[in-house]
Amino acid sequence: MDQLDQLKLKYQSVINLAKAKGVSLSNVHVEGGKLLIKGRAPSQDVKNDVWNQIKLVDAQFADLTCDLTIDESLAPPPPPQRIYTVKKGDSLWKIAAENLGNGTLYPKIIAANPDRLKDEKSVIHPGDQLILPEV
């Protein structure tokens, strides 16, 4: 087994995590006796996750050079907003129960609609459109 294979095997969990988190790897090779992992991460959080994994494998990482830049264009798009149109007889509790799975989650609907809803006493009317949060 050559040096590249040994180092890749040692840091395989780092490479796997990077790929799973959406890091675009441009280089994984030996350079100057060290494994060089170079690429673009979709966020600082992902970059930190990769570095935390590196430190779990080898806290000194003397045989590794990791060069990750942040490229937010790699981040997945946010999930599409779910819009609910209020019907006659609806209440925030009822909307939460039917759409979020539990009526007690109605404050999340209020929080997702700060321009329309102030608190639980806010009046809603048939035809109003509310953003439904992810739970």
Summary of the structure (lengths in Angstrom):
residues: 135
radius of gyration: 23.7
end to end distance: 48.3
largest distance: 71.3
contacts: 357
relative contact order: 0.14
helix: 39%
strand: 23%
